[in-house]
């Protein structure tokens, strides 16, 4: 047993189901650790299979494949440092565990199982995995490592048990997805663990997008007094080597790489970019297209798409009707040109006239209403999907969270598409995000450094432009009011009386509540989108489609 221990933290991006590719990434990280003289190379939670696998993990053949490839990896990495990697582990009793494998000497030297299984928000682990007893520390090159897996370190029990069993350093492998301001929450929990136990702790998180979730990295190392010694970047892959030294007071981490994290405006934007980038890369789409209306939502989605994929891989399509204003035509083209992406002009007047004529015998004697308005939206969806099919470009949908919440979108029309980068961004934050992007550029953006969203797009009143002089405010409360009520009803699960006490009128609150509940069927059929908050529509908020209850207080 020496007085020095080198830990290689591999903050990497796995792909769910790509076991072979994930194992190859692990092997490359192990090679870097070997060259650096590491004692242990650590990868995140469930790295071998990707995270989250959802019900894929219930397929026995999938689990067998993962275990076989982990065991083969152990044989390949016999001559060098130990390797820690997360993966599924079937027990002799037939139960399945979320586990962490320590590979050393050509074999699986030890396995520890996750004890606390999260069953909230996007997590459903109680249904998928079994809880085992609390595990003790694992010896690696003479140092006893406590390895609480993700949720195990959010409560004192597991870390306390490991410390009492002789753990000297904590290594915490994670698959922790982003939500706004989550880093401080993570840090506070981990500081509590090191203060309680007096042991240093390495918190290792993965990066990358998976469906609606983005794992944002930001791994760090704490000494017992709670001061960070190492802090890795958010959202980027990073492999760093952390040195621990034995002192009279126990093991201590030496200061190493330390990257300051961005604020929540930049983090939200980065997550939207990374989610789209990884969704396309991992599903096989190289190019995208979207309907470019001249409004703020499509302008922001186009900008995110260019920053994610590059202008050469983004097609913007203007599909004007007689209600499309001259300003919208000018603004859509100006934004597309500023971004440098392809801009196509496809008028819908002729197609709309044909559909109107086809329906005329059935519509005869009725007054024009929302049915005629929505023909325009659905015709646009049809044309965009035709382009998507013809050229293999994934269609992006552009509804913000405010619209998604109250159903202010046409199903099978402007809701058509495979992914929605701004699905969890309220309209008021859409405006501010556009201003942020115009004022800022980062190396991870593929788009131009200049302001790319014309100021008039940001300042003009929002409109669907499906009839003369239409404004969103004709159908909805003004967005600051709407978003304030939605934040309370959706994000805070507040009551109607809570909203009224906060200063909103009962009329507005009941109207928004009604729209929120009757739109559940639309959300059930909507495209996935980047998760930014703890109440994103999909796994975070699972409401019945049929629901007659209303808050009458």
N, C-alpha and C positions, 0 to 999 in steps of 0.2 A: 504494500500500500504506500503510494507516494503522497507528496504534498501539492500535487498539481493535477488538475482534471480539465481536459479540453472537450467542450460540447459543441458540436456543429448543429446549428439550427437551420433546417431547410424549409423555408417559408415558400411553398410551391403550389402550383395550380393543377390539381388532378381533374380528370374527366370521369363522370359517373359511367360505369360499365366498361371503360377502357382499361381493364386490368393490366393487360400487356404494356400499354403505354405508361400507365402509372408506375408499374414496377421498373420500367426502363428509366423513368425520372428518378426513382429512388436509388437505383444502381449508380446513376451519374452523380447524385449528391454524395453517395457513399465514397465514390472515387475522389471527390473533392476533399471529403473529410480525411480519407487515408493520406492524401498528399500533404494535408495540413497537420498530420499527427494527432488526429482526434481520438478520444477514447470512446465517444458515442456520437453517432450521427442520428438526429431525431427528425422524423417526419410527422405531419399532423394526424389527427384522429381520422380513422377510416380511409386513410390515403390510398390504400391498395385498390379499393373499389370506387373511390369518389364519394362525395357526401353532398346532399342527402340522397340515398338510394330509394327511399320510400319502400313500396312493396316489392321492388325487385329483389330485396334482400331475403324475401320469403321463398325464393326459388332455390331448391337444394342444389341444382346443377351450378348455379351462379356462386353459391358459397363454396362448393367443392373446388371450382376453378380458382377462386381467390386463395383458398388455403394451399392448394397445390403450387400456385405461383409464388406464394410467400415462402413456402418450404424450398422451392427451387432457388429463390433469391438468397436464402440463407446459405445454400451450398455454394453459390457464386461469390458470396462475400465472406468466404472463410478466412482469408488471409488479410486481416486488417481490423479496423475498429468495429465495435458493436454497432448494430443498426436497429433503431426503433421505428416501427411502422404500424399504423392503425389498420385494423381489418376485422372481419367477422370471424367468430370462433364458435363452432358447434360443440356443445358439451356432450359427454357420454350419456347424459340423461335426455338427450334430444333437444335441449334448450339452446337457444342461440344467444351469443353475447356480443356486445360492442367491446372490442378488446384491443389491447396494444401488445404487439409482439416484440421481444428483444431477440435479435438474431446475432449469434456469435459462435465462432469456432465451427462454422459450416452447418449449424443446426438451429432450431428454435430453442434458445436457452431458457426463456421464461415467457410467460403470458400473464398479463393482468387484465381484469375485467372491470368495466364501468359499473359503478354501484348506483348512483343517482341517475335515473333515466328521465330526461325532460319530456313533459307531456303537455306543453302549452305553446301558444303562438304557432310557429311553423313546425314544431317538433311533435312526433308521434311515437316516441321510442318505447313506451310501456307496451304498446301493441306489437312492436316488432322484435324487441329484445327481452331477455330475462335478466333479472337482477341476481347477482351472486353475493357472497359474503364480502365484507371489506377486505381488501388485499393489503399485504405488507409490502415493504420495500424490496427492490431487486438490486443485487450486487452487480456492478459493472466495473471491472478492473479495480476491485477493492473498495469502491465507493458505493454506499447504499443509497439508491435513488428511490424516492417516492414518486410514483407516476399516477396521480389522480387524473382521470380522463375528463376533460372539459367540465361538465356540470359538477363533477366530484369536487372541484376546487371552489365552487360557488357557495359551498356550505362548509362549516368548520369540521364536521364529523370525520370525513375520510382523511383529510390532512392531519388532523389530530391523532387518529389511529396510526397513521404511517409514521408520524414523528415519535410516538410512544413505542413503536416497534423498531426504532433505530434509524429512520431515514435521516440523511444528511443534506441532501439537495432535492428540491422538487423539480420535476420536469412535467409540464402540463400540456399534453397534446390536445388541440382544439379544432373543431369545425364550427366556428362562431360567426354566423352571418351578420351583416351590417344592419343596423338601424340608426337613425340620427342620434348623435351624441353617445353612442354605445361605448366608445373607448373609455370614457371616464367611469362608466359603470363597471366595466371589466377591471380597470386599474384599481378601483376602490375595493372590490372583492379580493383581488390578489394581495393588495397591501394588508388587508385584514388577516390573510392566511400567514404572511411572513411575520407580522407582528405577534400573532398568537403562538406561532411555533418557534420563532427565532431562527428559521432556516431560510436560505436563499431560494429563489423560485425563478424558473425559466418558463414563460408563457409562450407557446408556439401555436400560431394560428395559420390556417391555410389562406390562399388567395384564389380569386376566380369566380366566375358566374356559373350558376346552376339554376336553370329555369328562371324563377322570379328572384332568387337570392344571390347576393354577392358576398363572398367571404373576403373581408377587407384587410387581412394580414395585421400589420401593426404589432407584431410580436415584440416582447420585451423581457428583460431580466431584472429582478429586484433583489436587493440585499435585505437582510432582516429588519433594518430600520425603515424600509419602505422606499428608499431612494432608487430610482431606475439607474442601472449601470449600462444597459444596452436598450436601444429602441429602434426597431426596424421600420421601413417605410410602409405606408398603407397601399394596398392594391398591387404592388409590384412583387414579382418573385425575387427572393433574396436568400443567399446562403451565407451565413456568417459564423465565425468561430468565436466562442465565448470561453474565456479562461477563468477557472476557479482555483483559488489557493487556500490551503489549510492554514488557519491562524489559531492562536490560543483560544479564540472565541468560537471557532468552528470554520466551516467553509464560507468563503466570500468571493463574489464575482468581481473581476477586474473591469474597469471601465472599457467599453468598446464602441462599436458603431452606434451613433445616436442621431436619429432623423426626427426633426420636428414635424408634427402632423398638421395637416391643413384644417381650416375651419369647416363648419358644417355645410356652408354653401358650396365650397369646393368639393367636399366629400360627396354630397348629393349628386353633383354634376358628374364627378368621376365615376360614381357607382352606376349612373345611367349609361355612361359611355361604355364602361367595362361590361355591364350586363348585356348590352346589345352586341358588343364585340365578341364576347364568349358564346352567346347564344347562337350567333351566326357561325362562328368557327366550329363549335361542338356539334351543331346540327348539319353542317355542310353547306350552308348558304354563303356565297361569296359576295353577293350583291343584293341591294334592297331598292325598293321604290316606295313612293308615297304620294298621296294627293296633296298638292301644294295650293292652298286656298288663298293665300295672301294674308291669312290670319296668324296670330301669334303662336298657336299650338303647333301647326304644321311647320312654321319657321323654326321653332325650337327642336322639333323632332328631326328635321333635315340637318340642323347644325350638329345635333348629337350623332346622327348617322355618319356625317362627314368626319367628325372627330374620331369616331370609332373605326370606320372602314376605309376612309379616304374618299375624296371627291369622285374619283374615277369609278367607284363602286356604288354610287348613289344616283338614282333617277328621280327627279321631281316632275310631277305631271299636273299641269293646270287644266281643269275640266270646267270651263265657264258655262254658265247659263245666261239668260237675259237679265237675271237679277245680280250677276256678278258685277261689282262696281269697277270703274276705271282705276280707282286707287288699289283695289285688290289685285287687278291684273298687273299693274306696275310694281306693286310691292312683292308679289310672288316672284316675278322675273328678276327683280333687283336682288332679292335674297339668294335665289339660286345662282345667279351670276357671281355674287360676292363669295359664295361658298365654292364656286368653281365646278359645280356638278351639272350633269345633263338636265336640260329643261325642255319638256315636251308640252305642246299646246294641243288639247283634244276637246273641242267644243262638243257639248252634249245636246244642242238644240234639235238637231235632226233626229237623233235617237229618241229624245223626249217626245217629239211630235208624233213619231210612229207609235210609241207606247200609249200616248194619250188617245190617238185615233183607235187603237186596238181596244182600249177600255171604254171608249165613248158609249157604245150601246149599253154597257152595264152601269156606267156612271150617270146615264141620262136622268135628268130630273133631280139630281143632287147638287148641293152647293160645293164649290171647291174648298178644300180644307187641308188638314195635315197629310191626308193620303196623297194628294197631288204634290205637296212639298216633298214628301219622302221618296217619290218616284225619282226625283233628281239625285238624291243621295244614293239610292239603290242602283241607279244607272251608273253613277260614278264608281260604285263598288264593283259592278260587273265589269266595267272597262279596265279598271285597275287590276282585277284578278285575271283578266284575259292577258294583259301585259305580263303579269307575274308568271302565268303558265307558259306563255310563249318564250320568254327570255330567261326563265329560271331565277327571277329576282323575288325575294321575299317581300310581301307587302307589309308595310308598317302602318299601324293605326295610330291616331293622334289625339285621342280623348284624354283630357286631364282628369284628375281625381274628382273634381267638383262635378264634371259632366257624368263621369262614371257613377258617381254616388246617386245622382237624381235622375239618371236615365236620359239626359239631354244629348242623345245620340241615336242614330237610326240603326236598328239591328238589321243585319244583312246589307247595310249601306256603308256609312262612314265607320261602323264598327268592324268591317271586314279587315282581316289582316292577321299575320302570324305573331306579331310582337308589338308591345306598346311601351316605349321607353319612359313615358311621362305618366303612366297609369296611377302612380302613387304621389303625384305632385298636384296640390291644389292650385287653382287658377291664380290666386294672388301670388303664390310662389313661382308660377310660370313667368309672370312679369319680372319679378326680381331676378330669377335665374337668367333670363335673357339679358338683363342689364349686367349681371355678373360676367357672363360669357363675353359680351362686347368689350368689357374692360380688362379681361384677363386671358392669358394664353399660357399653356403649360406644354412641356415636352411630350407628354402622352397624348396630346391632341394632334390629329392628322389634318385638321382644318387650318385656314389662314389665321395669321396673328391679328389681323385687323378686326374692327367691329363688323360683324357679318349680318346682323339682323337690323334692317332699317328702322330708324327711330319711329317712323309713322306706324309701323306694325305694332310697336309697343304702346303707343299713345292713343290709337284710334279705338272707338267703342267696339267691342267684340260683336260679331254677327255671323249667323249661319248662312245668310244671304240666300234664303229659299223663297222669299217673297219681297215685295217692295218695302224699303225702309225698315227692314227687320233688324232688331237688336236683341241680344241675349236677355237684356233687362226687361223685355216685353213678357218673357215667360218665367223668369227667375228673379229672386231678389238680387240686388247689386252684389257683386262677387265678394267684397269684404264682409257683407252681412251673411251671405250664403256660406262662405268658408268658415266664418266664426261659429255659425250654428252647426255645420257639419263636423267641425273639430270637436265640439261638445258631444253631439249625438253619436259620432262614429269613434273618434279617437279616445274620448273620455267616457263613453257609455253613459252620458249624463241624461237626466230626465227632462221632460218638457218644462217642468217647473224650475229646474236648474237654469235652463236657457233663458227663461223669462226673468229670473232673478238677476241674470247677467246683463239684462238690458234689451233683449230682443223681444219683439212683439209676439204675442201668442199666435196671431195670424201667420206670420212668417215661419215660426217654429213648426206649427202644425202642418203647414204646406210642405215644408222641407221634409218633415218626418214622413208624410204620406208618400212623397216622391221617392224617398229613400227605400221604403219597404216595397212599393210596387215595382221597383226597378231590379229586384233581386234576380229575376229570370234573365234579364239582359246581362248582368254581371256573370251569371253562371255560364253564359255562352261567349264571354269576351276573351280577348287575347291575353296571355300572361304579360306581365310588365315588371320592371325593376322595383323591388321592395325597398322603401326608404324609411318607413315608420313601423311602429308596433301594431298598427291597425290597417295594414295593406289589405286590399280586397283580394282574397283567395284563401290561403291557409290561416291567416291571422284572424279573419272574421268570417265565420261559417254560419250563415243564417239560412233558415228554411226559405224555399222559393214561395211556398204557400204559407201565408201568415196573416191571420185576421186580427191579431192583437195590436192595439194602439194605446199609447200612454195618454189617458184622459185626465190626468191630474192637473 
